[in-house]
């Protein structure tokens, strides 16, 4: 019999499988609205919590409640984070649901569910994968969030006014990720590599951040894109310790500078005094010599910084995470994402033309072949994005907080799909050294109203011309 450690934090009794459905099929009448939001990553509350956008989420739910037509709200996975939590997994669900963010969302969703024509669907992700087979935890989530259906994916028939339709598939999106996909989502012991990275690396850095908050190690899972994590580790260490060194030793260094340079200037001034005998010319000469010496020191300091910076850049380039290499891979990554999305959509439903997913934490609107579209909903947690630095130093990672989600509406013209973004005000700024060395442009730190950043209209197709794929 497996013990609790071998079972990944679950006792043998709790490993008894109680699977949720693989798919739920719904339809949305003309004038209806579907909202897909994912990756809230509720854990414990406090300064280390990644989710800090409660007001923006409340406003979104309120806007759904005010919609005049039918509404489907799809919670697209990783709403609760059962991996990145500081308690045993067997107690993670009730612990998270007792937090203020989960309580506030639950109250808003219960209020939303009172309105006729509202359907709330919870799609299981990879950080809440246990909900696919753990019936007790799933029931707690259903009660807390007023959920009507829990499944791995959602099929929706978007109905047009003349009987035509557009079909969409929605799921979390971890099946697009080689490191996080599961062979059997209903097997409690199926743990992909990504699970171990979170539980054995990210959570340990969170714990270390409580002891050393100055290092901000808990922000490792906020780096965007994730391929820049090796660069962030180097840059974070460099700028944190450089800032601390300057803060702790600025005055002693200034005193040492004066101690070393004033005698030299005094000797030079003494020779000039005996030779010139003029106070005015002496003062000018002393000032000139001081400026020259300080300039030489500054040039040497810049040279040292440039050497260190280039050395660090060469080191992180080994991991393929430098900004230059990242930009060169953008086209390749886009092509890979397009191919995987098209393949997954065809596998789920060959007749579907719209794929909604999350998981990557990077919002994206991708046009596929045959008039199909795939939309990544992004996430609702803080982000750190790289900005180039002066002197060839490692990039400065600047905080940003874009909250993104997907909306689909059945209009007379067709199924309108839009990717929305709302910027939340930044609470944690970079230190002074990072602000001085960042070349920009820097993302705004102020809150911005919600806006559409990408959209498309999919024309309805005659429904009788196709057979439903289940």
C-alpha positions in Angstrom: 0.0 0.0 0.0 1.2 3.5 -0.8 2.0 5.7 2.1 1.2 9.4 2.1 4.6 10.5 0.8 4.6 8.1 -2.1 1.1 9.3 -3.0 2.2 12.9 -3.3 0.6 14.1 -0.1 -2.7 12.1 -0.4 -3.6 9.3 1.9 -4.6 5.9 0.4 -8.2 6.5 1.3 -8.2 9.9 -0.5 -6.8 8.3 -3.6 -10.1 6.5 -4.3 -11.1 7.8 -7.7 -14.3 9.7 -8.3 -13.8 11.0 -11.8 -15.6 14.1 -13.2 -16.9 14.0 -16.8 -14.4 14.4 -19.6 -16.6 16.9 -21.4 -19.7 19.0 -21.0 -21.8 20.1 -24.0 -23.8 23.3 -23.9 -25.4 25.7 -26.3 -25.6 29.5 -26.3 -28.6 31.2 -27.8 -28.5 34.4 -29.9 -27.6 37.4 -27.8 -25.7 35.2 -25.4 -22.3 35.8 -23.8 -19.6 33.4 -22.9 -16.7 34.5 -20.6 -13.6 32.4 -20.2 -11.2 33.3 -17.3 -8.4 31.1 -16.1 -5.3 30.9 -13.9 -6.3 32.9 -10.9 -4.0 30.7 -8.7 -5.7 31.2 -5.4 -3.4 30.0 -2.6 -3.0 31.5 0.8 -3.5 35.2 1.3 -0.8 37.7 2.2 2.1 39.4 0.5 3.4 36.2 -1.2 0.0 35.6 -2.9 0.3 35.9 -6.7 -3.3 36.9 -7.1 -3.9 40.5 -6.1 -6.6 41.6 -8.5 -9.8 41.1 -6.5 -11.4 44.4 -7.5 -10.9 43.8 -11.2 -12.3 40.2 -10.9 -15.3 41.5 -8.9 -16.0 44.1 -11.7 -15.9 41.4 -14.4 -18.4 39.2 -12.6 -20.6 42.2 -12.0 -20.6 42.9 -15.8 -21.6 39.4 -16.5 -24.5 39.7 -14.1 -25.8 42.8 -16.0 -25.8 41.1 -19.4 -29.3 40.9 -20.7 -29.0 37.5 -22.5 -27.9 34.0 -21.4 -24.4 33.7 -20.0 -21.9 30.9 -19.7 -19.0 31.6 -17.3 -16.1 29.1 -17.9 -13.6 29.0 -15.0 -10.8 27.7 -17.2 -8.6 25.9 -14.7 -5.9 26.7 -12.1 -8.5 28.8 -10.2 -7.3 27.1 -7.0 -3.7 26.2 -6.8 -3.2 22.8 -5.1 0.5 22.6 -5.9 1.9 25.9 -4.8 0.5 25.8 -1.3 2.2 25.6 2.1 0.0 22.9 3.5 -0.4 19.2 2.8 -2.4 18.6 -0.4 -5.0 16.6 1.5 -6.0 19.9 3.3 -5.2 22.3 0.5 -8.7 22.7 -0.9 -10.5 23.8 2.3 -7.5 26.0 3.2 -7.6 27.8 -0.1 -11.4 28.2 -0.1 -11.2 29.8 3.4 -9.0 32.6 2.0 -10.4 36.1 1.5 -10.0 36.0 -2.3 -11.8 32.7 -2.7 -14.5 33.8 -0.2 -15.1 37.1 -2.2 -15.3 35.2 -5.5 -17.7 32.7 -4.1 -20.0 35.4 -2.8 -20.0 37.1 -6.2 -20.6 33.9 -8.1 -23.5 32.9 -5.8 -25.0 36.3 -6.5 -24.5 35.8 -10.2 -26.0 32.3 -10.1 -29.3 33.7 -8.8 -29.9 35.3 -12.2 -31.8 33.2 -14.7 -29.9 32.0 -17.7 -26.5 31.7 -16.1 -24.3 28.6 -16.3 -21.0 28.3 -14.4 -18.5 25.6 -15.6 -15.3 24.7 -13.8 -12.6 23.2 -16.2 -9.9 21.4 -14.4 -6.3 22.5 -15.0 -2.9 21.2 -14.0 -2.5 23.0 -10.7 -5.9 21.8 -9.6 -5.7 18.4 -11.4 -6.8 16.5 -8.3 -10.3 17.9 -8.7 -10.6 15.6 -11.8 -10.7 12.5 -9.5 -11.0 13.8 -5.9 -14.8 14.0 -5.4 -14.7 15.5 -1.9 -12.5 18.4 -2.9 -14.5 18.9 -6.1 -17.7 19.1 -4.1 -16.2 21.8 -1.9 -15.3 23.8 -5.0 -18.8 23.3 -6.5 -20.5 24.6 -3.3 -18.1 27.6 -2.9 -18.3 28.9 -6.5 -21.9 27.9 -7.3 -20.6 25.7 -10.1 -23.1 23.8 -12.4 -20.6 21.5 -14.2 -17.0 20.3 -13.6 -15.2 18.7 -16.5 -11.9 18.6 -18.4 -13.3 20.5 -21.4 -16.3 22.3 -22.6 -18.1 22.1 -26.0 -20.4 24.9 -26.9 -22.7 25.4 -29.9 -22.9 29.1 -30.5 -26.3 29.6 -32.2 -26.9 32.2 -34.9 -30.2 33.9 -35.5 -30.9 32.0 -38.7 -30.2 28.5 -37.4 -26.5 28.4 -38.2 -23.8 28.0 -35.6 -20.2 28.2 -34.6 -18.7 25.4 -32.4 -16.0 26.0 -29.8 -13.9 23.9 -27.5 -12.6 25.2 -24.2 -10.2 23.6 -21.8 -7.3 24.6 -19.6 -4.6 24.2 -22.2 -2.0 22.0 -20.3 -2.3 19.4 -23.1 -0.5 22.0 -25.3 2.5 21.9 -22.9 4.9 18.9 -23.2 6.0 19.4 -19.6 2.6 19.6 -18.0 0.3 17.3 -20.0 -1.0 14.2 -18.3 -1.3 10.8 -19.9 -4.3 9.9 -17.7 -5.9 12.9 -16.0 -7.9 10.6 -13.7 -4.7 8.8 -12.4 -3.7 10.4 -9.0 -0.2 9.2 -9.5 0.3 10.7 -12.9 2.5 13.7 -12.1 4.3 15.4 -15.1 7.6 17.2 -14.8 5.8 20.5 -14.3 4.3 19.4 -11.0 7.7 18.6 -9.6 9.1 21.9 -10.7 6.4 23.7 -8.8 6.5 21.5 -5.7 10.2 21.1 -5.4 11.5 24.5 -6.8 8.9 27.2 -6.7 7.4 26.3 -3.3 10.9 26.2 -1.8 11.7 29.6 -3.2 8.4 30.9 -1.7 9.5 29.5 1.7 13.0 31.0 1.3 11.4 34.4 0.5 9.7 34.5 3.9 13.2 34.3 5.5 14.9 36.6 2.9 12.1 38.9 1.5 14.8 41.2 0.1 15.7 38.6 -2.6 12.1 38.3 -3.8 12.5 34.7 -4.7 8.8 34.1 -4.6 8.5 36.0 -7.9 10.2 33.2 -10.0 6.8 32.0 -11.2 5.8 35.5 -12.3 8.6 35.8 -14.9 7.2 36.2 -18.5 8.0 34.4 -20.7 9.0 31.4 -18.5 12.0 30.7 -20.8 13.6 33.8 -19.2 13.7 32.3 -15.7 17.5 31.5 -15.9 18.1 35.1 -16.9 15.9 36.4 -14.1 17.8 34.3 -11.5 21.1 35.9 -12.5 19.6 39.4 -12.9 17.7 39.3 -9.7 20.8 38.2 -7.7 22.9 40.8 -9.4 20.7 43.8 -8.9 19.5 42.9 -5.4 23.0 42.6 -4.1 24.3 45.6 -6.1 21.6 47.7 -4.6 22.2 46.4 -1.1 26.0 47.0 -1.4 25.5 50.6 -2.5 22.9 51.2 0.2 25.1 49.7 3.0 28.5 51.0 1.8 27.7 54.3 0.0 29.0 56.6 2.7 32.0 54.4 3.6 32.9 54.3 -0.1 32.6 58.1 -0.4 34.8 58.5 2.6 37.4 56.1 1.1 37.2 58.0 -2.2 38.0 61.3 -0.4 40.7 59.7 1.7 42.5 58.4 -1.5 42.0 61.4 -3.7 42.3 64.5 -1.5 46.0 63.9 -0.6 46.8 63.5 -4.3 45.0 66.7 -5.1 46.7 68.4 -2.1 50.2 67.4 -3.3 49.4 68.7 -6.8 47.9 71.8 -5.4 51.0 72.4 -3.2 53.3 72.4 -6.2 51.0 74.7 -8.1 50.9 77.0 -5.0 54.6 77.4 -4.9 54.9 77.8 -8.7 51.9 80.1 -9.3 51.3 81.9 -5.9 47.8 82.8 -7.0 44.7 81.6 -5.1 42.3 81.9 -8.1 44.5 79.8 -10.4 45.1 77.4 -7.6 41.4 76.8 -7.0 40.8 76.3 -10.7 43.7 73.8 -11.0 42.5 71.8 -7.9 39.0 71.6 -9.4 40.4 70.5 -12.8 42.5 67.8 -11.2 39.6 66.5 -9.0 37.3 66.3 -12.1 40.0 64.4 -14.1 40.6 61.9 -11.3 36.9 61.4 -10.7 36.3 60.9 -14.4 39.0 58.3 -14.7 37.6 56.5 -11.7 34.1 56.6 -13.2 35.3 55.3 -16.6 37.1 52.4 -14.8 33.9 51.6 -12.8 31.8 51.6 -16.0 34.4 49.4 -17.7 34.1 46.9 -14.8 30.3 47.0 -14.9 30.4 46.4 -18.6 32.7 43.5 -18.3 30.7 41.9 -15.5 27.5 42.5 -17.4 28.7 40.9 -20.6 30.1 38.0 -18.7 26.7 37.4 -17.1 24.9 37.8 -20.4 27.2 35.1 -21.9 26.5 32.8 -19.0 22.7 33.1 -19.2 22.8 32.8 -23.0 23.9 29.2 -22.4 20.4 28.5 -21.2 18.9 30.2 -24.2 17.3 32.9 -22.2 18.9 36.1 -23.4 16.6 38.8 -24.8 18.3 38.6 -28.2 17.9 34.8 -28.5 14.3 35.1 -27.2 13.4 37.6 -29.9 14.9 35.3 -32.6 12.7 32.5 -31.3 9.4 34.4 -31.4 8.5 33.3 -34.9 9.4 29.7 -34.2 7.4 29.7 -31.0 4.4 31.2 -32.8 4.5 28.6 -35.4 4.8 25.8 -32.8 1.9 27.2 -30.9 -0.2 27.5 -34.0 0.5 23.9 -35.0 -0.3 22.5 -31.6 -3.5 24.5 -31.2 -4.7 23.4 -34.6 -3.9 19.8 -33.8 -5.7 19.9 -30.4 -8.7 21.6 -31.9 -8.9 19.0 -34.7 -8.6 16.2 -32.1 -11.3 17.5 -29.8 -13.8 18.4 -32.5 -13.0 18.5 -36.3 -16.0 20.7 -36.9 -15.1 23.3 -34.2 -13.6 26.6 -35.3 -12.7 28.2 -32.0 -10.4 27.0 -29.2 -10.3 28.8 -25.9 -7.6 27.9 -23.3 -5.3 29.3 -20.7 -2.3 27.7 -18.9 0.6 29.6 -20.5 0.0 32.9 -18.6 0.7 34.7 -21.8 -2.4 36.1 -23.6 -2.4 35.3 -27.3 -4.8 35.5 -30.2 -3.8 33.1 -33.0 -5.4 32.7 -36.4 -5.2 29.1 -37.5 -5.9 27.5 -40.9 -9.4 27.1 -42.4 -10.7 30.2 -40.7 -10.2 28.8 -37.2 -9.0 30.8 -34.2 -7.2 29.8 -30.9 -7.2 32.3 -28.0 -5.1 32.0 -24.9 -6.8 33.8 -22.0 -3.5 34.6 -20.2 -3.8 34.9 -16.4 -4.7 37.1 -13.4 -1.4 37.1 -11.5 1.5 39.5 -11.4 4.1 39.4 -14.2 7.8 40.4 -14.5 8.8 41.3 -18.0 12.4 41.9 -19.2 13.6 45.3 -20.3 17.1 45.9 -21.7 19.6 47.6 -19.5 22.5 50.0 -20.1 26.2 49.0 -20.2 25.4 45.5 -21.5 24.1 44.5 -18.0 21.5 41.7 -17.6 18.0 42.9 -18.4 15.9 44.5 -15.7 12.7 42.7 -14.9 9.9 45.2 -14.5 6.6 44.4 -12.7 3.4 44.5 -14.7 -0.1 43.3 -13.9 -2.3 42.6 -17.0 -5.5 40.8 -16.2 -6.7 39.1 -19.4 -9.8 37.1 -20.3 -11.9 36.0 -23.3 -15.4 36.9 -24.3 -17.6 35.4 -27.0 -20.9 36.8 -28.0 -23.5 35.5 -30.4 -24.4 38.5 -32.6 -26.3 38.9 -35.8 -23.0 39.2 -37.8 -21.5 36.0 -36.3 -19.7 34.7 -33.2 -17.6 37.6 -32.0 -14.5 36.5 -30.0 -12.5 39.2 -28.2 -9.4 39.1 -26.0 -9.7 41.6 -23.2 -7.1 43.2 -21.0 -7.2 45.3 -17.8 -4.1 46.6 -16.2 -4.0 46.6 -12.4 -1.9 49.2 -10.5 1.5 47.9 -9.5 2.2 47.6 -5.8 5.8 46.5 -5.9 8.3 48.6 -7.9 11.9 47.8 -8.9 14.7 49.3 -6.8 16.6 52.5 -7.6 19.5 50.8 -9.3 17.1 48.9 -11.6 15.2 52.1 -12.5 18.5 53.9 -13.3 19.9 51.1 -15.5 16.7 50.2 -17.4 16.7 51.5 -21.0 13.0 51.2 -21.4 10.3 51.5 -22.6 8.9 50.6 -19.3 5.3 49.2 -18.8 2.9 51.5 -17.0 2.6 51.1 -13.3 -0.9 52.8 -13.2 -4.2 51.1 -13.5 -5.9 51.1 -16.9 -9.5 50.4 -17.8 -10.4 47.2 -19.7 -10.0 47.2 -23.4 -10.1 44.7 -26.3 -6.6 43.9 -27.6 -7.6 41.4 -30.3 -10.9 40.2 -31.8 -12.4 38.4 -34.7 -15.9 37.6 -36.1 -16.6 34.0 -37.1 -19.5 33.7 -39.6 -22.1 31.1 -38.7 -22.2 27.9 -40.7 -25.4 25.9 -41.5 -25.8 23.4 -38.7 -27.2 20.5 -40.7 -24.1 20.3 -42.9 -22.0 18.8 -40.0 -22.2 15.9 -37.6 -21.4 16.5 -33.9 -18.1 15.1 -32.8 -18.0 13.9 -29.2 
